[in-house]
Amino acid sequence: MASPSDHHATVIDGKAIAQTIRSEIASEVTILSQKYSKVPGLAVVIVGCRKDSQSYVSMKRKACAEVGIKSFDIDLPEDVPEVELIAKVDELNANPEVHGILVQLPLPKHINEEKILSQISLEKDVDGFHPLNIGKLAMKGRDPLFLPCTPKGCLELLSRSGISIKGKKAVVVGRSNIVGLPVSLLLLKADATVTVVHSRTQDPESFIREADIVIAAAGQAMMIKGSWIKPGAAVIDVGTNAVNDPSRKSGYRLVGDVDFQEACKVAGWITPVPGGVGPLTVAMLLQNTLEGAKRVIGQ
């Protein structure tokens, strides 16, 4: 009989799953194009020149090209007045070739994020952050037009790996508007029993130990130890944290919120960082854009 130390979790390959989804999207885009001579359009708005934001945006634009979605690139300077950004969003709302609008966050301090996100047309809110979309997500029996991309990606990773959610105990670590809160609502909609652990939670380990499904989105490098994981649990690690690594050319490497090496010895399934949730987030953005386009093209 194998000893427990021989156990190795199934590593969920986010890149491969995302590639499958992208192929599915590309086929649907081709059908739309052939049938109606129209393709989905995604506008990506970036304000300023944060390196991380720029790399995310170029990745999104590249992904659009790969599946045949038309990309509208809006690059605005760091000091753009809020009224100008609002005018740009209104212009995109009115453009029939644009089916999805994404404003890359975070925005500079002088711009009111809530105001900008609320300005995006509900039918084009492919990020799923419009207050009405989040509100519907929180209500039983209501369906938002779009689900936020990273949370939607987390559930897609579970379902495509054959992991059932119904009746399971799920613990979400982190309560951000971008991941923690919406993923907890999605899990609730999928009939999990959900606990949210956050920075004010006393003894987070005791909650995590009970979880059949762990979604880690706290932004704390390797805070969740292998010993905290219930044997056989599914672990989705959303964290992307840079830690110093002199052996790397860049001087750092990326790690998740979970101690991957240790958790592998206990968990049933686990996502790596990088290569787990990240590719799914982009694939879900493309999927949302396609869904938005299908609602209007051919109507």
Secondary structure, 3 states (H helix, E strand, C coil): CCCHHHCCCEECCHHHHHHHHHHHHHHHHHHHHHHHCCCCEEEEEEECCCHHHHHHHHHHHHHHHHHCCEEEEEEECCCCCHHHHHHHHHHHHHCCCCCEEEECCCCCCCCCHHHHHHHCCHHHCCCCCCHHHHHHHHCCCCCCCCCCHHHHHHHHHHHHCCCCCCCCEEEEECCCCCCHHHHHHHHHHCCCEEEEECCCCCCHHHHHCCCCEEEECCCCCCCECHHHCCCCCEEEECCCEEEECCCCCCCEEEECCECHHHHHCCCCEECCCCCCHHHHHHHHHHHHHHHHHHHHCCC
